[in-house]
């Protein structure tokens, strides 16, 4: 059995190193004394970030990248026909898949808090990580987004507590050893792997069954599918949500002019205090309640936990303001499932604005096909929608789905939508039509954030 602990002092190469999880794992390995380098398919902000951290990254996948390598780490998005995976097989180089590595790094921690669900994992795990740090519990952390307050997406702390974002793609979270599981919600997604919602529920049930007898599960009590999973457990369970029947819930919710929520937080009918969030939108209330519940169960001081959550400023690539140009606020969000996109646009709509623009980069052909009807309505709250070409990610073009099909269907629904295949097309259209006071949100987990970057770069050049 290949194990990461046997490769200290040896050369590790990571294929797909700039991915949201892989980049964090690379940082964590370096912090723990491993020699790490990697490769990725294209230049980008994460490639530059890793280089600034002293981690060598080559752009492009080549056989020579494996010269002198003792251990190869890859992600499920890197298919078997990738030249680097083929070279590893030919040379007999030991290898680990990303999910196996994360599972190994989590071994032997006294407590492992794992946040799972279709939506909200990254923000909730980021909130939880920051809260536990601020409460002095010194967690080790690996999540799928950058949180400034903890120094990035990873943190090496004590060996008592590990906080991890538990991703369900490819059932990767089944390699973990949770003692505390937080379940945010259950919706259809990753249907290139899962058959349907029942298959998703079955896999989440397997994840929860990894809990030890004295483990704890905390779930979104307003989601019947989550409640059904909790009811099937013998371990202690708690719920959170808007309904007063939950163990943890908010009351007296108010929003300021920028859509930041203030609310009283209750536990089992007892008011614990009032919380004012520094991140906007209704969905953030759910994330904050979940993070508070998890921190509370882990023994954090309740008052300090509420103070920390009030100071939380968000995760990069989650409704992140990237710039203001011509009086237009431009945001980016990682949301790629239609429900996530809809929630993000609802948040944007709550803020003062003239007109709201959604710039959608559909993600993977299989997702677009299986969730087609959801895609064509998820931006209807926006005044204008731009749709770029589909981001293939790990998939090959099957030839039977295209963004133009989405645009045609959206137009039939009465949505004001324009096909903008490239980022240049999207930028040119936006700049020709936006007005002061507008809000633009780019949406997707592919490389749509590069549109925000090029808008900023071009604005500086023209200043």
N, C-alpha and C positions, 0 to 999 in steps of 0.2 A: 504494500500500500504506500503510495507516494504521500509524504506529509511535509508541509512547509517547514516544520521545525528542523528538518534534516538538511536544509539548504542555506543556513547562515554562513556568510563568508564565500558563498558561491554565486555565480551569475544567473540572475533571473531575467527572463524576457517576457513582456506582456504584450500580446497582440490585441489591438483594440484598446490601448491604454487610456485613451481620452474619453471613454464612456463614463457616464455619470457614476457608476459603481466602481469600475476598474480604476479610474483616476484616484478615487479615495483609497482604494486598496493599495495602490502603488505608494501613496503618501504614508499610509499606515505601516507598510513593510519597511520603508526607508526609516521611519521613526523608530522602528524596532530593530534596526541594525542590519537589514538585508540590502544586498546590491541589486538594484533594479534599473532596467532600461525598458524601452518599449517601442512600438510602432503603431501608427494609426493611418487611416485612409486619406486624411486631408489636414491642412493647417486649420487652426481655429483657436479660440480663446483658451480652451483647456490645454491644448498642446503647448501654448505659450506659458500658461500657468505652471505646468509641470516642469518645463525647462527652467523657469525662474526658481523653482524649488530644487534645482540641481539634478533633475531626473532626465537623462538623455532620451529624446524621442525622435525617431526617424519617421518621415512622412512617406508612406508607401509600404507595401508588404513585399518582401523579397527574401529569397532563400538565404542570402548572406547575413541577414539580420539574426540568424540562428547560430552563426559562427561563435564558438566558445561558450555557448549557453548550456547551463546545467539543468535548468528547470524552465519549462514553458507554461505560461498561464494564458488562457484565452477565455473569451465570453461566448455564450451561446449564439450571439449574432455573427460570430466568425464561423462560417460553414466549413465542412470537411474538405471542400475543393480549394480552400484558400491555400496559397503557395506556402505560407509559413506552417500551417497545420500539416500539409503534405510533407514538408521538409522534416518536421519533427518526427513524423511516422517513419520516414525513410532512415533517419539517423538514430532512431531509438531513444530520443531525448525524453526523459520523464515529463509528464504534463499534468496540469490540474485545470479543471474548468472553474470559472469564477465562483460559482455557488459552492463548490467543494472547498475552495480556499477560505471563503468567508466562514463556512461552518467550522473549519479547523481553527481559525483565529478566535472563534468564540468559545472554544473548548475550555473547560475548567474554571470558568467564571462562576462565582457564587450565585449571581443573579444575571439573567439575560432577558432584557426587555425588548421585545420584537413588535414593531408596529406594522400591521398588514391591512389590506383592503384595496379596493379598486381605485379610490380617490383619497387624497389627503394624507398619504403616508409620509411624504417628505416633510411637509409643513409640521405635522404633528410630531414626528420624531425629532425634527429640529427644535420645536418648542420644548419637548421633553428633555432633550440633551442640554439645552441652555438652562432650563430650570434646575436640573440636577447639579449642574456645575455651580450655579449661583447658590444652591442650597448646601454646597460643600460636600456632595456625595462622590465627587471625583470620578465620573464615569469614563470608560473607554467608549468611543463612538464611531459608528460607520453609518452614514446616511447618504441619500442620493442627491444631495444639494448642498450648496455652500452657505454656511451660516457664519457671519462675521464674528459673532460673539464667542464662538468656540474655535475660531481660527481656520475655518474651512468645512470640509465634509467629514473629516475624521479628527479624532482626538485620542491620544494614548494616555489613559489615566490609571487608576488602580486596577487590581485584578479581582475586585469585588463585584463590579457592575459593568455590564456591556449593554449599550443601547444600539439597536440596529433597525434599519428599515428593511422589512421582510417582503421582498418582491415575489409575486405569484407567477410571473412569467416563467414558462417552462417548468413550473412547480419547483423553482429554485429554492424556495424557503423551506423545503422539506429536509435540507441538509443542516438546518439550524437546531439548536438545543434550547428552546425558550423555557424560562421559568415564569415569565409574565408575557402574555399575548394581548395586544390591543387590536381589535378588529373594527376598522372604520366604517365599512360598508361592503356590500357585495353586488356587483353589476356585471353585465356581459362585457368582456374585453379579452384580448389575447386569444381570439377565436381561431388563430392559426394553430394553436396548441390545444385549446379546450374545445370539446364538442359543443357544449351549450352551458347554460347557467347551472344545470344539475351537476355537470362535471366539475364546474368551478366550486360549487358547494361541497362536493365530495372531497376535493383536494384541500379546501380550507379545513374541513373536518379532520383530515389526516394531519394537517399542521397543528391543530389544537390538541390532537391526541399525543403530540410529542411532549406536552406539558407533564411534569412529574406529578405525583399524587398531591403534593403540597403546592403545586403551581396555581397561578391565578389567571383568569381570562376576563378582560374588560371589553365590552362591545357596545356598539351604537344601538341603543334600545328602541329607536324609532324605525329600524329596519327589520321587518319580520324575518327575513332570511338569516340575519345575524342572531336574532333572539332564538330562532330554532336551533342554531348551532350551539349557543350557550346552554340551552335546556338539555342538550345531549351530553353535557359534561358532568363528571363527578367532582371536579375541582371547584374551588371557590370562584364565583362569578360576580361581576358588577356591571351595571349598565350606565351609559351617559346619553344625553340627548335633550331635546327641548321639552319632552313630555315629563310631567311631574311624577310619573310612575317610575322614572329612572332613579338610580341611586344618586347620580350627580346631574344637576340640571341648572339652567339659568332662569332668572326671573327679572322683570322690570327692565327689559332691553330698550336701550335708546341708542341713536346714532348721531354723531356730529355731522357737520357739513361735508366732511370728507369720507363719510361712511364708516368711520371707526366706531365700533360698538362699545357701550358700557352696559354692564349687567351685574346683578347680584348672583353669586354662585352658591348653590345649596347642595348639601349632602344629606340625604335621607330626611328631608324636611327641615334641616337646620341651616340657617344662613351663616355662611363662613366669612363673607366680606364682599366688597364690590370690586370689580375688575374693569379696567378701561384698556382696550386693545390698541396697539399702535399699528396694526395692519387692518385693512378695510374688508368689509363684506360680511354677510351672514354666515357663510361657510366657515369663516375663521372662528366663530363662536364654538362650533362643534369641535374643531381641532383643538382649541384652547381647553375646553371642558375635558376632552379625552386626555390631553397632556397633563392637566391638573390631577385627574383621577389616577393616572399611572404614577405620577410623582407622589401622590398621597399614599397610595398602596405601598410604595417603596420606602416610605418613612420620611419623606421630605417635610420640612416645616411648612405648614399651610400658608402662613403670612408671607414668608419669603418666596414661596412658589407663586403666589398671586403677584407679588412685586416683579418677579422675573418675567412672568407672562405679559405684564403690562409694558415691560421694556423690550419685548421681542419685536424686532424690526423686519422680520421676514427672511425668506430664503431666496437666494439669487435664482433667476429664471422662474419665479413665481410672482406674477403680477408685479414685475420689477420695472420701475420707471427708468428708462435708458437715456432719455433726453427730452428737451423741449425745443422745437424748431418752428419758427414762424408763428409762435403762440400755440403750437399744437403739442400736447403731451403724448409721447410715444412710449408704450409699455411692451413688455414681452412676458408671455406665460408659457410654461412647459406643457400645459394641458393638451392632450391629444385625443382622448376619448371624447365623443360629442357631449356627454353630460358634464365633463370637466370644462369644456369650452363654454358651454351655456352658463355654468356657474361663474366663471371668470367674467363673462360679458355682463352678467347681472350685477356683479360687483362694480365694474366700470360704469355701468349705467346709473348707479347710486351716487356717483361723484359728480360735482358740477361740470357741465360740458355743453358745448354747442351741438355737435353731432358725434356719433360713435361709429368708428370704423373697426371692422373685424378683418384681419388678414390671416387666413387659414392655410396652413400647409398640411393637407391630409397625410396621415402616417400609415404606411404599409398598404399594399393592395388588398390583402386579406381582410384587414380591419375595415377598409372602406366598403368592400363588398358586403361583409356581414352586418355592418352597422349603417348601411347606405341611407335608410330612411331617417335615422337619427342625425346623420351628418347634414341632411338637406334642410333641417329645421333648427339646428343648434345655434345659429347666428341671427335668428329672426328679430331679436331685440335690438340689433345694431341697425343703424341707418344705411350703412353701406358695407358690403362684404366683398373682399377680394379672395380668390382661390388660386393658389399656385399649383404647379404640378405635384403629383403625389411623391412623397419621400419614400423611396423603396426600402431603405434601411437594409435589413438582412435578406430581403426577398428579390426574386427576379420578376420582371414584368410578365404577367400571364397573357397580356394582350387583350383582355376582355373587360378592363375597367380603366377609366381615365377621368381626370378632373373635369373635362368638358361635360361628361355625363352628370356629374354633381351640379355643375353650373346650370345645365339645362333643366334639371329637376328642381333646383332652387328657384329659378325664374318662373316655373310653372306654379310654385307656391307663393308667388308674389314678392319674393325677396329681391332687393336691389343688389344684384351680384354681378361681378365682372371677373372674367378669366384673365389672370396675370401669370403666365407660366413661369417666368423667371423673377428673381429678386430685382433685377434692373427694371423689368416691366412694372412690378409692384411699386417700386420707389418712384418711378416717373409718373405713374398714375396718381399716386398719393400727392406728390408735390404739385401736380397740375390741378388738383381738385380740393385739397384740404383747406380749411379756413381757421383763423384764430379761434381758440376755445374748443376745437375738436379734440377728441381722444382717439388714438390709434392703438389697437392691441394686436400684436402678432402672436399667433397661436400654433404650437406644435412642439414635439420633442425631437424633431430632426435637426436640421441646421437653419431653421427659419430665423433664429437669433442673429444670424449673419446679416439679415436685412437690417436689423436695428444697428448693427455695427457699421454697415456701409452708409446708412443715412447719417450717422454721426460723423464718419470720416469725410463724406462729401460736404457736409455742412461746415466742417472746419476748413476745408479747402476753399470754400466759397466765401468764408467770413472776411 
